[in-house]
Amino acid sequence: MPITNNLKRLIKWYEAVLEHPHKTEIARELRAEDDLFLLMLYSEMLGIPNPAYYYTLELYPYMIEEFHDWHLRMGMEKSPLSGIRCC
């Protein structure tokens, strides 16, 4: 047992050493991916045609909490959508 615990700790330490210099890059890429996803999700409401609009409707209740932060990051001072009041 102690050998496997030590090996797991060594693997976690090795992964931390590899990830450390790239944490900001990883966070930036994840945020860009989230922004693109939210744009796709709300694109029909913004006037951009979205062929998957019907399937993304189910995600609105889960993503509405992130909408405020997203539109502020995109440079919109107020919500561009009349149906969503967040500001």
DALIN-V290594 format. One line per field, one symbol per residue. ss: DSSP state (H for helix, E for strand, - for the rest). psi: psi as a letter, one per 30 degrees, with the letter a starting at -180 (. if undefined). A space follows every 50 residues. Layout:
ss=???
psi=???
This chain:
ss=-HHHHHHHHHHHHHHHHHHH--HHHHHHHHHHHHHHHHHHHHHHHH---- --HHHHHHHHHHHHHHHHHHHHH--------------
psi=eeeeeeeeeeeeeeeeeefefgeeeeeeeeeeeeeeeeeeegeeffgkkj fgeeffeffeffffefeeeefeefgjelkfkffjjf.
